[in-house]
Amino acid sequence: MTIVDTGPLVALLNKADPHHEWAVGQTKTLPAPLSTCEAVLTETFFLVASSQKAVSRLFELLECGALSVEYRATVWLPELRELMWKYRDLPMSFADACLVRMSEMAEEAPVFTIDSDFHVYRRVGQKPISVVMPT
C-alpha cells in the first residue's frame, strides 16, 4: 500500500503541474491501490475543480479502485487533535494529520507527497515517515 497526499494527485491530474511527469512515473511503480483519506480528496477536488476533465478523472480513479479511501477520521479524533497541536507551529493541516495517522497504522506504507513537512512529521515514538517525494 502507498498513502497518497494531495500534491501528487493534483500533479497526476494536471498536465501543466511542474510535478506531473514525476507523479505519472511514480504511479507506474508504486503498488496499487493508492490509499488516502477524505480530507485529501476534499483538497484535491477543490484544487482541480476548474477542470471538469480532472474532476472526472479523479472520480474514475476512485470508481475503478486505483485510489481507495478506507480511513475514517472520526475514529481517530483524539490522535488527530494531538498531532495538530504538536505541529501547530508549521501549522499542520487536518489532511496531513490524517496521513500521519494512516502512516502510524500502516508503518510499511510510504507517503507519496510533495510536501516537505513530511520530513519533519514523526510517528508515535519519534519514528520518521517513509516518503516518496521528488528530489
PyRosetta script that sets phi, psi and omega in degrees:
from pyrosetta import init, pose_from_sequence

init()
pose = pose_from_sequence("MTIVDTGPLVALLNKADPHHEWAVGQTKTLPAPLSTCEAVLTETFFLVASSQKAVSRLFELLECGALSVEYRATVWLPELRELMWKYRDLPMSFADACLVRMSEMAEEAPVFTIDSDFHVYRRVGQKPISVVMPT")
pose.set_psi(1, 145.8)
pose.set_omega(1, 172.9)
pose.set_phi(2, -126.1)
pose.set_psi(2, 133.2)
pose.set_omega(2, 178.1)
pose.set_phi(3, -92.3)
pose.set_psi(3, 127.7)
pose.set_omega(3, -174.8)
pose.set_phi(4, -114.0)
pose.set_psi(4, 138.1)
pose.set_omega(4, 178.8)
pose.set_phi(5, -96.1)
pose.set_psi(5, 173.3)
pose.set_omega(5, -178.6)
pose.set_phi(6, -60.5)
pose.set_psi(6, -46.5)
pose.set_omega(6, -174.1)
pose.set_phi(7, -53.3)
pose.set_psi(7, -52.8)
pose.set_omega(7, 179.0)
pose.set_phi(8, -64.3)
pose.set_psi(8, -33.5)
pose.set_omega(8, 177.7)
pose.set_phi(9, -65.3)
pose.set_psi(9, -45.5)
pose.set_omega(9, 178.2)
pose.set_phi(10, -62.2)
pose.set_psi(10, -43.4)
pose.set_omega(10, 179.7)
pose.set_phi(11, -62.3)
pose.set_psi(11, -40.4)
pose.set_omega(11, 179.3)
pose.set_phi(12, -62.4)
pose.set_psi(12, -37.4)
pose.set_omega(12, -175.3)
pose.set_phi(13, -87.5)
pose.set_psi(13, -12.4)
pose.set_omega(13, -174.1)
pose.set_phi(14, -124.3)
pose.set_psi(14, 106.0)
pose.set_omega(14, -178.2)
pose.set_phi(15, -62.3)
pose.set_psi(15, -21.9)
pose.set_omega(15, 179.8)
pose.set_phi(16, -83.6)
pose.set_psi(16, -10.4)
pose.set_omega(16, -179.7)
pose.set_phi(17, -66.8)
pose.set_psi(17, 136.7)
pose.set_omega(17, -179.3)
pose.set_phi(18, -61.4)
pose.set_psi(18, -20.0)
pose.set_omega(18, 179.8)
pose.set_phi(19, -102.5)
pose.set_psi(19, 11.6)
pose.set_omega(19, -175.4)
pose.set_phi(20, -57.5)
pose.set_psi(20, -54.1)
pose.set_omega(20, -176.9)
pose.set_phi(21, -61.9)
pose.set_psi(21, -40.5)
pose.set_omega(21, 177.9)
pose.set_phi(22, -61.2)
pose.set_psi(22, -47.2)
pose.set_omega(22, -178.6)
pose.set_phi(23, -62.5)
pose.set_psi(23, -43.4)
pose.set_omega(23, 178.3)
pose.set_phi(24, -60.7)
pose.set_psi(24, -46.5)
pose.set_omega(24, 179.5)
pose.set_phi(25, -60.9)
pose.set_psi(25, -42.2)
pose.set_omega(25, -179.4)
pose.set_phi(26, -66.0)
pose.set_psi(26, -40.1)
pose.set_omega(26, -178.0)
pose.set_phi(27, -66.4)
pose.set_psi(27, -20.3)
pose.set_omega(27, 177.3)
pose.set_phi(28, -77.4)
pose.set_psi(28, -20.9)
pose.set_omega(28, -176.6)
pose.set_phi(29, -109.0)
pose.set_psi(29, -21.6)
pose.set_omega(29, -178.1)
pose.set_phi(30, -78.5)
pose.set_psi(30, 145.8)
pose.set_omega(30, 178.8)
pose.set_phi(31, -65.4)
pose.set_psi(31, 139.8)
pose.set_omega(31, 178.9)
pose.set_phi(32, -94.9)
pose.set_psi(32, 156.4)
pose.set_omega(32, -3.4)
pose.set_phi(33, -82.6)
pose.set_psi(33, 160.9)
pose.set_omega(33, 169.0)
pose.set_phi(34, -76.2)
pose.set_psi(34, 137.4)
pose.set_omega(34, -177.5)
pose.set_phi(35, -114.5)
pose.set_psi(35, 141.9)
pose.set_omega(35, -179.1)
pose.set_phi(36, -149.2)
pose.set_psi(36, -170.8)
pose.set_omega(36, 180.0)
pose.set_phi(37, -123.3)
pose.set_psi(37, 165.6)
pose.set_omega(37, -178.3)
pose.set_phi(38, -63.7)
pose.set_psi(38, -30.9)
pose.set_omega(38, 178.7)
pose.set_phi(39, -63.6)
pose.set_psi(39, -40.0)
pose.set_omega(39, 176.9)
pose.set_phi(40, -66.6)
pose.set_psi(40, -40.9)
pose.set_omega(40, 177.0)
pose.set_phi(41, -60.1)
pose.set_psi(41, -43.0)
pose.set_omega(41, 179.1)
pose.set_phi(42, -59.8)
pose.set_psi(42, -48.4)
pose.set_omega(42, 178.4)
pose.set_phi(43, -60.1)
pose.set_psi(43, -44.6)
pose.set_omega(43, -177.0)
pose.set_phi(44, -65.3)
pose.set_psi(44, -47.8)
pose.set_omega(44, 178.1)
pose.set_phi(45, -59.1)
pose.set_psi(45, -39.0)
pose.set_omega(45, 178.4)
pose.set_phi(46, -63.4)
pose.set_psi(46, -45.4)
pose.set_omega(46, -175.3)
pose.set_phi(47, -71.8)
pose.set_psi(47, -23.8)
pose.set_omega(47, 179.6)
pose.set_phi(48, -105.1)
pose.set_psi(48, 6.4)
pose.set_omega(48, -172.9)
pose.set_phi(49, -57.4)
pose.set_psi(49, -26.7)
pose.set_omega(49, -178.7)
pose.set_phi(50, -75.8)
pose.set_psi(50, -9.2)
pose.set_omega(50, 179.5)
pose.set_phi(51, -117.5)
pose.set_psi(51, 106.0)
pose.set_omega(51, 178.7)
pose.set_phi(52, -61.3)
pose.set_psi(52, -31.1)
pose.set_omega(52, 177.4)
pose.set_phi(53, -64.0)
pose.set_psi(53, -44.2)
pose.set_omega(53, 179.7)
pose.set_phi(54, -67.4)
pose.set_psi(54, -41.1)
pose.set_omega(54, 177.8)
pose.set_phi(55, -60.8)
pose.set_psi(55, -46.1)
pose.set_omega(55, 179.7)
pose.set_phi(56, -62.0)
pose.set_psi(56, -42.4)
pose.set_omega(56, -179.7)
pose.set_phi(57, -65.0)
pose.set_psi(57, -37.6)
pose.set_omega(57, 177.8)
pose.set_phi(58, -64.5)
pose.set_psi(58, -43.1)
pose.set_omega(58, 174.8)
pose.set_phi(59, -59.9)
pose.set_psi(59, -40.8)
pose.set_omega(59, 179.9)
pose.set_phi(60, -62.6)
pose.set_psi(60, -41.4)
pose.set_omega(60, 178.2)
pose.set_phi(61, -60.5)
pose.set_psi(61, -38.3)
pose.set_omega(61, 177.7)
pose.set_phi(62, -70.8)
pose.set_psi(62, -45.1)
pose.set_omega(62, -176.3)
pose.set_phi(63, -66.4)
pose.set_psi(63, -35.6)
pose.set_omega(63, -178.5)
pose.set_phi(64, -86.1)
pose.set_psi(64, -6.2)
pose.set_omega(64, 177.2)
pose.set_phi(65, 88.2)
pose.set_psi(65, 4.6)
pose.set_omega(65, 176.9)
pose.set_phi(66, -69.7)
pose.set_psi(66, -24.9)
pose.set_omega(66, 177.3)
pose.set_phi(67, -126.2)
pose.set_psi(67, 124.3)
pose.set_omega(67, -178.2)
pose.set_phi(68, -119.4)
pose.set_psi(68, 150.5)
pose.set_omega(68, 177.1)
pose.set_phi(69, -126.2)
pose.set_psi(69, 101.8)
pose.set_omega(69, -178.6)
pose.set_phi(70, -120.2)
pose.set_psi(70, -0.2)
pose.set_omega(70, -177.4)
pose.set_phi(71, -93.8)
pose.set_psi(71, 130.3)
pose.set_omega(71, 177.2)
pose.set_phi(72, -114.7)
pose.set_psi(72, 109.9)
pose.set_omega(72, -174.9)
pose.set_phi(73, -60.8)
pose.set_psi(73, -34.9)
pose.set_omega(73, -175.5)
pose.set_phi(74, -62.7)
pose.set_psi(74, -20.7)
pose.set_omega(74, 177.6)
pose.set_phi(75, -72.4)
pose.set_psi(75, -25.6)
pose.set_omega(75, -171.1)
pose.set_phi(76, -117.2)
pose.set_psi(76, 26.6)
pose.set_omega(76, -175.5)
pose.set_phi(77, -55.9)
pose.set_psi(77, -44.5)
pose.set_omega(77, 178.9)
pose.set_phi(78, -60.8)
pose.set_psi(78, -41.3)
pose.set_omega(78, 179.7)
pose.set_phi(79, -67.3)
pose.set_psi(79, -38.9)
pose.set_omega(79, 179.2)
pose.set_phi(80, -66.8)
pose.set_psi(80, -41.8)
pose.set_omega(80, 177.4)
pose.set_phi(81, -60.3)
pose.set_psi(81, -44.6)
pose.set_omega(81, -179.6)
pose.set_phi(82, -62.1)
pose.set_psi(82, -43.9)
pose.set_omega(82, 178.3)
pose.set_phi(83, -62.3)
pose.set_psi(83, -46.2)
pose.set_omega(83, -178.5)
pose.set_phi(84, -65.7)
pose.set_psi(84, -32.2)
pose.set_omega(84, 176.2)
pose.set_phi(85, -69.6)
pose.set_psi(85, -44.5)
pose.set_omega(85, -178.7)
pose.set_phi(86, -58.9)
pose.set_psi(86, -40.8)
pose.set_omega(86, -176.2)
pose.set_phi(87, -105.6)
pose.set_psi(87, 28.1)
pose.set_omega(87, -177.0)
pose.set_phi(88, -61.8)
pose.set_psi(88, -24.2)
pose.set_omega(88, -179.4)
pose.set_phi(89, -76.2)
pose.set_psi(89, -16.6)
pose.set_omega(89, 179.2)
pose.set_phi(90, -71.6)
pose.set_psi(90, -48.0)
pose.set_omega(90, -14.5)
pose.set_phi(91, -80.5)
pose.set_psi(91, 162.9)
pose.set_omega(91, 178.6)
pose.set_phi(92, -89.7)
pose.set_psi(92, 132.8)
pose.set_omega(92, 175.5)
pose.set_phi(93, -78.3)
pose.set_psi(93, 161.8)
pose.set_omega(93, 176.4)
pose.set_phi(94, -61.4)
pose.set_psi(94, -40.6)
pose.set_omega(94, 178.9)
pose.set_phi(95, -61.4)
pose.set_psi(95, -44.4)
pose.set_omega(95, 178.5)
pose.set_phi(96, -62.4)
pose.set_psi(96, -40.3)
pose.set_omega(96, 177.9)
pose.set_phi(97, -60.5)
pose.set_psi(97, -42.0)
pose.set_omega(97, 178.2)
pose.set_phi(98, -62.4)
pose.set_psi(98, -42.4)
pose.set_omega(98, -179.4)
pose.set_phi(99, -66.7)
pose.set_psi(99, -39.2)
pose.set_omega(99, 176.7)
pose.set_phi(100, -62.7)
pose.set_psi(100, -44.2)
pose.set_omega(100, 178.4)
pose.set_phi(101, -62.4)
pose.set_psi(101, -41.0)
pose.set_omega(101, 176.7)
pose.set_phi(102, -59.8)
pose.set_psi(102, -39.5)
pose.set_omega(102, -179.6)
pose.set_phi(103, -69.2)
pose.set_psi(103, -26.5)
pose.set_omega(103, 175.1)
pose.set_phi(104, -71.8)
pose.set_psi(104, -33.3)
pose.set_omega(104, -178.5)
pose.set_phi(105, -80.4)
pose.set_psi(105, -26.1)
pose.set_omega(105, -179.8)
pose.set_phi(106, -130.9)
pose.set_psi(106, 74.8)
pose.set_omega(106, -172.1)
pose.set_phi(107, -58.8)
pose.set_psi(107, -27.3)
pose.set_omega(107, -179.2)
pose.set_phi(108, -78.1)
pose.set_psi(108, -12.5)
pose.set_omega(108, -175.8)
pose.set_phi(109, -87.1)
pose.set_psi(109, 124.1)
pose.set_omega(109, 175.4)
pose.set_phi(110, -77.2)
pose.set_psi(110, 159.7)
pose.set_omega(110, 174.0)
pose.set_phi(111, -99.5)
pose.set_psi(111, 121.0)
pose.set_omega(111, 179.4)
pose.set_phi(112, -89.0)
pose.set_psi(112, 107.5)
pose.set_omega(112, -169.8)
pose.set_phi(113, -151.8)
pose.set_psi(113, 165.1)
pose.set_omega(113, 168.6)
pose.set_phi(114, -116.7)
pose.set_psi(114, 4.3)
pose.set_omega(114, -175.2)
pose.set_phi(115, -88.1)
pose.set_psi(115, 111.8)
pose.set_omega(115, -177.7)
pose.set_phi(116, -66.3)
pose.set_psi(116, -15.0)
pose.set_omega(116, 176.7)
pose.set_phi(117, -60.5)
pose.set_psi(117, -21.8)
pose.set_omega(117, 179.0)
pose.set_phi(118, -70.2)
pose.set_psi(118, -11.3)
pose.set_omega(118, 170.6)
pose.set_phi(119, -78.8)
pose.set_psi(119, -21.9)
pose.set_omega(119, -179.4)
pose.set_phi(120, -90.7)
pose.set_psi(120, -42.8)
pose.set_omega(120, -177.9)
pose.set_phi(121, -58.7)
pose.set_psi(121, 146.7)
pose.set_omega(121, 177.7)
pose.set_phi(122, -131.8)
pose.set_psi(122, 148.3)
pose.set_omega(122, 172.1)
pose.set_phi(123, -76.4)
pose.set_psi(123, 173.3)
pose.set_omega(123, 173.7)
pose.set_phi(124, -52.2)
pose.set_psi(124, 136.6)
pose.set_omega(124, -179.8)
pose.set_phi(125, 84.4)
pose.set_psi(125, 15.7)
pose.set_omega(125, 178.3)
pose.set_phi(126, 62.6)
pose.set_psi(126, 25.3)
pose.set_omega(126, 179.6)
pose.set_phi(127, -78.9)
pose.set_psi(127, 132.3)
pose.set_omega(127, 177.1)
pose.set_phi(128, -67.6)
pose.set_psi(128, 157.4)
pose.set_omega(128, 179.6)
pose.set_phi(129, -98.7)
pose.set_psi(129, 129.0)
pose.set_omega(129, 175.8)
pose.set_phi(130, -69.5)
pose.set_psi(130, 130.3)
pose.set_omega(130, -177.8)
pose.set_phi(131, -127.1)
pose.set_psi(131, 152.1)
pose.set_omega(131, 167.6)
pose.set_phi(132, -113.2)
pose.set_psi(132, 111.5)
pose.set_omega(132, -170.2)
pose.set_phi(133, -146.4)
pose.set_psi(133, 147.2)
pose.set_omega(133, 176.7)
pose.set_phi(134, -61.5)
pose.set_psi(134, 147.6)
pose.set_omega(134, 180.0)
pose.set_phi(135, -82.3)
pose.dump_pdb("model.pdb")
